[in-house]
Amino acid sequence: MLDIWKPIFLTLTVLMVAAQMPGALAADETEMIEALKAQVEVLTTRLEALEAIVARPVEQTYSSPQTSNKVAAREWKERLRWKGDLRYRHESFDVEDRRDRTRQRIRARAALIADVNENVEVGFGLATGGDDPASTNQSLGDGFSTKAIQLDLAYARWASPIDGFDVIAGKFNNPFLRIGGNGLLWDGDLNPEGLALAFERGAWFGSAVGLWLNEESRDEDSYLVGVQGGLNADLGDAVALTAGIGYFNLLDLEGRPPIFDGDPRGNTLRADGALAYGYEELEAFAELNMDLGANTLSLFADYVTNLDASRYDTGYALGARLEGKHNDRSWRFEYAYQDLEADAVYALLADSDFAGGGTDGKGHIIKGGYALTPRIGLKGTLFVTERGGNAGSEHDYNRLQLDISFKY
């Protein structure tokens, strides 16, 4: 813009200088012209210096809207984490006095975890399958129909000022330890609902919950209150022990129909179709881990008894797991024997695969797994079990599952 005004500015300067030197025009025209030239050179130098200052980039002392939006977007992405998995399963059944059955199933889960601040996180997750609380599997077929997606997670987790204590509210991952990964009390897909307090400090760990089992508008609600605690102890010489106990009281179930879909899944019913017992469960568990150099051997035991039942009130699982690596690819082999009587636990929450799911089953579980990559794995599980012995209708129930899983 200074280039436009430059000639005008110089002309006005010459006229002003001439007006100040009237006598000089008459006395000596040559001296006047030389004086004017000198004045013009000085002014030209000053004008060029001014142009250089105007053209110099000005350091920004504020953030433009575009810059602020980019910073906000970067911070937003840094506070979010995705996780999920996809499992494809071939499953076959050999059940006594029934036609053999084969099916294909998928399980897909995805969850978004966000850090609200340094002490609070929230999570939201979806999963395939119906509304069965102990399964997110979806069978394929039915004319290529679309498949259901359900709410699987919706929780807030707060790291309290007391070191080692977290408070969780909503629908969240099961806070209780499943020793050996077995489903004697809890199915692996089960995500409870309500409030939980999780604790971990040094060798000690524990959880306490107040959970909603069933909400009724015309009757008493059903709850689950429970605590579990234990320790991880280093016994030296590459041997470690995990051990603990749990107490779980399922309130206002006795004398009422089984919740969710009315299926007792092995629990004892009265003649009117109501549950014969309440479920006040006491658990004890232990796992011994031994480092064998290239491999690791684990032995575990889990025991539960129902203090409210007068018979068929106990269950236990004993197992071993050997795992290691071959050519930088991990592998594992597992074996367990499990016996879960009809009223040892509330059947809806127990393993949905063992002996057809629920309680009143016993038998063998054989598993093998191999990791093709850190995120892709193969697994096979064989259940050789018997079901219905406590109910007087014992029969063989064998099941084979072959899985390929992808994590992301």
N, C-alpha and C positions, 0 to 999 in steps of 0.2 A: 504493500500500500504506500510505503514511503517513496517508491519510484514515481508514482503519479504526481505527488506534490513537490518533488525535488526541483524541477525547473521553475515552478511558480515561486517557491521559497527563495531560490537564488535571485530571481528577478526583483522581488520585493526587497531583498537585502541590498542589491545594487542601488535601488532608488533611495533607500533610507540613508545609505552612506553618502550618496550624491547630495541629498538634501542637507546633510551636515557640513558640506564643504563647498558652499557657494562661491567663496573667494578663489578657490583653487582653479575653477573652470576659466576664470578670466586671467589668472596669473600664468598658469602653465598647464596646458591641456595634457601634455605628456606625463607630468608627475601625477596628475589626477588618475589617469588610466592605470598607471603602475600601482598606485595605492589601492585602486579597486580590485585589481587582479590579486594582490596579496590578501585582501579581505576575503575574496571568494575562495581562495585556496584553503584558508584557515577554516571557513565555514563548511567547505566540502569535506575536509578531514573529520570535523566533528559530526557531520551528518552520516558519514560512512560508519563511524564508530557506533552511532545510535542505531543504525540498521543492523549491525552485528549483534548488539544486545537484544534487539527485538526478535531476531531470527534464532537466538540460542534457545534450545529446549528447556522448558521450565519443569523442575522437579515436582512431581505430584505429591501433594500433602494429603490426599484423600483417595478413597477407593471408589472407582466408578461402579455403577450398578452391575455391569458385566463381570468385573473382577470379583465383587462381593458374591455374586451368584456362583461363580466357579469355586470359590473358597468354601462356600456353604455346601455345594454338591460334593466336594472332596471330603469334607468332614462327615457328611451323611453316609457316604459309601464306606468310610473307615469304621463307622459304628455298626455296620450290618455284616452278618455272617450267614451264608447259606450252608445247609447240609441236607443230605438225603441219600436214599438208596433204592435200588430196584432189584427184586429177586424173581427169577423165573423158576417154577417148580414143577417137576413131574412127580405124581403121587399115585400109588397103587395100594389097594386094600385086599387082604385075604381074611375075611371074617367068617367064622364058622356058621354054617346053615344060611349063608347069604351068597348072592351072586358076586363074583369078583368084580372089582370096579377100578377104573383108571381115570384120572383127570389131570388137567394142566391148570396151574394157578399162578397168579402174579401177585406181588406185593410191592407197591410203590409208596414211598414216603418222602416228603419234603418239608423242611422247616426253615423259617427265617427267624434269626436271633438278633436282637437289637440292643445295644448298650445305651440306655437312657442317660446314664452318667456313670461315674466310676464305681458306684455302689449298686446300681439297679440294672437288671436286664429283663427284657420281655421276650417271649417266644410265641410263635404262631405256626402251627403245622397242620398239614393235610395228609390223609392216607386213603388208600383204596379200601374196598370191602364194604360190608354193611355196618350195622350198628352193634354187632357183637362186641362186648367189651374185651374179650380175650382173643380176638383175631382181626387182623387187617388183610387177610388173604381174600383174593377175588378169583372165583372159578371162571374159566373161559368157556365159551359156548353160548347157547341161547340165541342163535341166529345172528351173531356178530353185534349183539346189542351193546349200547353204551354202558359203561360201568360206573358204579357209585363212587363218589369221593366224599369223605367224612372229615369233620373236625377232629383232629387227633391230639393237638396241643394248643393251649391258650393259657399262658401263665405269666406271672411276674415273680422275679427272684430278687431278693434284697439281701445284700451282705451287711449284716448288722454291725454296729460299732464293737460288739463283743467278739473278739477274735475267734474264728472257727465256726461261728453260727450263721446260717443262712435261713431266711424265712421265704417260703414259697406259697403262692396262692393261685388257684385256678385249676386247670387240667394239665398235669405235668407228668414227667417220667417217674416211674416208681422209685421212691427214695430208699426202699428196703433192699438190703443185700440179698441176692439169690445165690447162696453158696454153691460153688461148682457150676453155676449157670443153670441149675435144675429148676423145674417148675412145680415142686412139691406143694408150695403154698400159692405161688404167683405165676401166672403165665407171662412169658417174655414180652408180649404185645400189650399188656395191661398198663394203662395210664390212668391213675386214680384222680379223683376230683375233690377239692376242698382246701385244707390248709396243712402245711408241713413245716417242721423245723428240722433242719439237717445240721449235724455237728461233725467236725473233723479237726482234731488237734493232736499233733504228734502221733503216737501209736493208737489213740482212741478215736472211735467213730460212733455215730448213733443217729437215730431219726425218731421223731415223734409226730403223730398225725391226728387230725380230726377230719374224717372224710364223710362225704354224703353218699350213702348207698342208694337211698330211694326217698324221694319227696312225695308226700301224699297230701291231697287237699282235704280228704275226709277221714284220715286216720293218722296214727303216729308215724313220724318219719323214722327211717332206718339209718343208723350211723355205723362207722367203723372208727374206733379209737385204738391207737396202738403205739408201742415203743419198741425199738430194737437198738441194741448196743453191743459193742465188742471192741477188740483190739487186734492190731497187727504186731506180732512179736517176732523179733529176730533171734533165733535160737543158736546162731553161729554155725560155722562149717557149712555155709550155703544152704541152711534150712530155715524156713520162715513158717510161722503159724498164724492163721486167722481164726478167731473163735468168738462166739457171742451167744446171746439169747434174745428172744423176742416175745412180746405179749400183745395179742390182738383180740379185741372184744367187738363183735358184730352185734350191735344192739337192736332190739325189736324185730327179730326175724322169726323166732319160735312162734308157732301157731298161726303163721301167715303163709300165703302161697309164695313159692320161689319168685324172687324179683326178676325183672327184665322180660322174660318170655314164658314163665311158668314151668320151664323144664328143670327138674331137680338135678339132672346130670350126675346121678348116683346118690345124692343125699336121701335120707329116709323121710317118707311122707306119712302122715296120719291117714286115716280112712277118708277124711274130708278133703284131702289134697293139700293140707297145710304142712309146713315143715315140723317134724317131730321134735327137733332140738334147736337150741340156740348154739352159737359158735363163739366160745371163749377159748382161744387157741394159745398154747404155750409152745415155743420153739426153742431148740438148742442146736447149734451148728458148729462145725470146725472144718478147716482145710489146712493141710500140710503141704508145703511146696519145697521141693528139693532140687537144687541145681546139680545136674549130672554132667557138667562140662558143656558139650554141644547141645544137650537136650535138657528138658525140665519135666519132672514127674510131680503130679499133684494127686493127693488123696483127699476125699471129702466125705463128710457124713452130715445128714440133716435129719432131725427128728421133730415131730409135732404131735401134740395130743390135744383133744378137745375136752375141756373141763366141764362142759355142759351136757355131754352125751353119756349115756349109761353103757353103751356097747359100740363096737366098730368105731372106736374113737382115736386110733393112733395111725401114724404114717411115718415112713422113713425112706431115705434114699442113701445108698452107698455107692461111691464111684471113684474112678481113677482117670487121669488124663496125662498122656505123654505127648509132648510137642517139641519141635525143633526146626532146623532149616536144612534144606538140600539144594545146593547150587543157588544160594541166596533166596530161595523160595520157602516160605514157612509151611509146615504141615502139622497136623494134630490127629490123634486117635483117642477116643473116649469110650468108656464103658461105665454103665450104671445099672444097679438093680434097685427097683422102687416098689414099695408096697403101700398103697394109700387106701385105708379102709373108708367105708361109705360116709361116715360122719366125722372124720378126723379134721376136715377143713370145709369151709363153704365152697362148694364145687364150682360155682360160677367163676371164681377167681383163679382156680388152679389150671395147670397145663391143659390146653385144649387139644393136644395131639396124643398124649400118652393114654393108651388103652381106650381110645375113642373120646377122650376128654373128660374132665371132672374127676370124680372119685370112684371108689369100688373097683380098683384095678391094680394089678401087680404084674411085674415082668421085667424084661431086659431092654436096655436102650444102648445101641451101638452106633457110634458116630465116627466119621472120618472126614477130614478137610484138607484142602491143598490150595495155596494162594498162587494163582498164575502171575499176578502183579500185586503191589500193595493195595490196589483198589478193586481187583477182580478175583473172586474166589469160587472154588468148587466145594460142595459139601454133600455128603450122603448120610442119611439117618434111617436106621432099621429099628422098629419097635416089635418085639416079640412078647406079647402080653396076653393076659387073661382078664376078662371083665365080668362083673356081675356075681362074684362069689358070695358076697354078703347078702345079696338079694335072692339067692337061691337059684340063679340062672346063669351059672358060670359058662363062658364060652371063649374060644380063642379069638384074639383080635390082633392081627398082624398088619403092619403098615410100613411102606417104604417111601422115602422122600429123597429125591435127587434135585439139588439146587445149584444154580449159578447166580452169583450176586455181584452187583456193581455198586460201588460207593462213590459219591461225589460231594 
